[in-house]
Amino acid sequence: MNKVLFSIIATFFFCSSAVAQSQAHDKVRTHENALIALSFTENSTSQANQIAMARHAEKANIEKPTINGLSKTFSNMDAHEKAATALSFTENSQSYAVQRVINQHMARSQTK
């Protein structure tokens, strides 16, 4: 009887620890997935997205992603920076003509 009881308790212990470990792994994986998803958003270099990415990296216990340059808020930009930002969200923002206009606005910007 003791052997049966011991085997039931041992089985319960090992199964519950495996489930707990799996749940902890799923939680970390969720934060990793969120970090990856945020990095693929259109405005992933915005300050809000960079903060969210850093928090998810911290919760997943992975290295914080490198920040290539935090952008400033739209309200803190001058008129040329706002125009360049707006143009970067257009459908064909990578075309030569649009890139030329964006570069012209950035060259005229007061806060380079």
Buried (B, 14 or more C-beta within 10 A) or exposed (E): EEEEEEEEEEEEEEEEEEEEEEEEEEEEEEBBEBBEEBBEEEEBBBEEBBEBBBBBBEBBEEEEBEEEEEBEEEEEBBEBBBBBBEBBEEEEEEEEEBBEBBEEBBEBBEEE
